[in-house]
Amino acid sequence: MRAAKLNSSMISRVAYDEEAEALSIWFRETGRYVYFGVPRAIYEALKKAPSAGRFFNECIKRRYRCSFDPDRRRFRPTG
């Protein structure tokens, strides 16, 4: 699994599992989400984007199936 910290006000870090084509994104406010079926090129572009938040909103959000951190469902924020 490849991982990277980002200098973003929205996203703290990202990780990519090449075998599963799964992109994990740790949001500063809401925690970790996993996006499925994401090509490696999207992960690489996210890391290099001038604005990770803008790239996420334009190229990832609502384009890939996602799940709140499957390993920590009990800690999901409410409200």
C-alpha positions, 0 to 999 in steps of 0.5 A: 500500500502506498501512502502520503501526507498532504498539505491540505486544509481538507485532507490529512493523508491518503493511501492507495492499495494497488491490488484492490484499486482502493483509495483511502482518504483521511479527511480532517473533519470526518475521518477515513473513507475508502473509495473503490475502483480508483485507478492509480493515476487518480491517486498520483494526480491527487498527491500532485494537485495544487488543491487536494480538496478541489481535485477531490471534489472534481475528480473523485467525489460521487464518481467512485463507490465509497464506504466510511472506514470499514475498520472503525464504523463504531467511531463514525461521527454522528449528526 
